[in-house]
Amino acid sequence: MAMQHSNELPEAATILFQQMQTLSMPAWSAGYCIWDDDKNAITLWMSSEGVLQPPFKAPTTQDELFIQMRKGYEQNKALHVVEMGDEKLVAHYKYMRTLPVVGEILDSIIEAGHPLPTFQIMHYAYFSKGFLLFITYEPVPDAHNIFKRFASVFDQTYTRFLDLQKAEAQAREAQIEAALERVRSKTMAMHNSNDVGETVTTMFAEFVHLGIQTNRCGILIIDDKERAEVWTARSNPEGKANLIIGKLNLAKHNMLSSVYKAWNAKENFYQYILMGDDLISYYDAINKSEYYPVKFDLNALPSKEFHSDFFFPEGAVFAFTREIIPEEHSKIFKRFSGVFGQTYRRYLDLQKAEAQAREAQIEAALERVRARTMAMQKSSELNPTADLLFDQLKLLGADLQGVAFAICDKDSDIVQKWTSIGVFSFPYTIEPAEQNMYEAWKNQVPLYEEVFEGERIKKYYKTLMEVPAFKQGLQKLLDTGIPMPAWQKNHAVSFQQGYLLIISTKPFSETQIFVRFGKVFEQTYTRFLDLQKAEA
């Protein structure tokens, strides 16, 4: 055979049958059979009535004809011939139906119009790794030497098959290792923790390159039994990977909680089959997840989906597929999970380094405000110090409209507010938001926050405009081209004498920074009072 690929070997069974027909033999079936290492089982590739059948495996210790296969080998025969008919042959085919796959093979042959024989002759022609099996309806003594010659030629064919198989395995291994190396390289090239998403996208692309088909795949980082971070890649209509980054509550669906249990039990692999109402309830839970930024069309879901997890110490590489992942692909996933163990440790190192750098940046900004506070020589320097605080917060990435502070008195409803547009006093009952901040200060709530947008923000500023001093100062800002914001969030940080008000115009996640600046500003205001007292 002029084989170019190892997967061409099964065709040999059909060629053997065709050659028997060409030589006018009364052929029922022909094929080749390969021993297990211990010779206790055999795998058969057969062509029956010219139709190539799926391979099947059988023990060589139970049925008479399979026992004879082994006996001929043990007797060192080149060709072993066994005849069988009547009740023994009926019993043989009854036994064959107990083997996996074989029942379906026999039914397909019968349905094609070829009844099972009532008498047959088995010809076992041995070669180094197994034997050729020729089944005829009648004795063919003149063909015995031909069967031996076929076995000799097939020995060469099978040797070529093994060589091709080895070369293909080496090429596949090189391909897999190159894919893993590209992911490793992407891992080592990560400059910040956000780059982990690009590494997941690279993994998805490598799976596609290796012929692994998934609906989507990614990595799951398990923080505890209730929460997991998720980086997911899935193909878009252009064939490229879309990245989804979010968090999932593991208690929201049985599949997610089961994944946690398997990971916590230190299992290597876990699989869950989604189907029917369970599949719909899973995607409904995903759609309702507050921190997972993608929605699935519940009317366009597959009827069944397999979720597979390949664990590493911090989480899992996961995949959603329409079919069970084949063994070869499972091995590749396991190797990628090993690489992602390294990826996540690199991610944690970067996160730690970023946190340390961020902390140094924050502490430097706080220290500038402390230094400015200690350098104050006059009470009139309070506003410049507050302006410096505003500048430092902006340098830390907060989008701010302004910073102000309010001085409160538990025995009075009057609040004195210091802003960039002036100092003015008004009753905190003038507006619900002002009352909320006052009550938070009175109860020494460290940080009180409230969002304003739409009609609410218009009403808020309309009420404050009733304070003449505020209206005058705000008009100056409007005249300079600074519009009133369409969205803002008030962050009120309590200190002993009042609260520091930080107004952001975009969401800012590091709000604990505001609390730290509030504590520093308490020192600033205490310094201001000391200077005021000395000046008096």
Protein Blocks (a to p, Z undefined) as FASTA:
>chain_A
ZZfbfklmmmmmmmmmmmmmmnopacfbdcdddddfklpaccddddeehiacddddddfk
lbmklmmmmmmmmnopabdcdddehjllmmmmmmmmmpghklmmmmmmmmnopacdfbdc
ddddddfklccddddfbdcfklmmmmmmmmmmmmmmmmmmmmmmmmmmmmmmmmmmmmmm
mmmmmmmmpmbfklmmmmmmmmmmmmmmnopacfbdcddddfblmbccdddddddfkopa
cdddddddfklpmklmmmmmmmmnopabdcdddehjllmmmmmmmmmpmklccdcdfklc
cfbdcddddddfklccddddfbdcdfklmmmmmmmmmmmmmmmmmmmmmmmmmmmmmmmm
mmmmmmmmmmmmmmpmbfklmmmmmmmmmmmmmmnopacfbdcdddddfkbcbdcdddfk
bccdddfklpmklmmmmmmmmnopabacdddehjllmmmmmmmmmpmklmmmmmmmmmno
pacdfbdcddddddfklccddddfbdcfklmlmmmmmmmmmmmmmmmmmmmmmmZZ
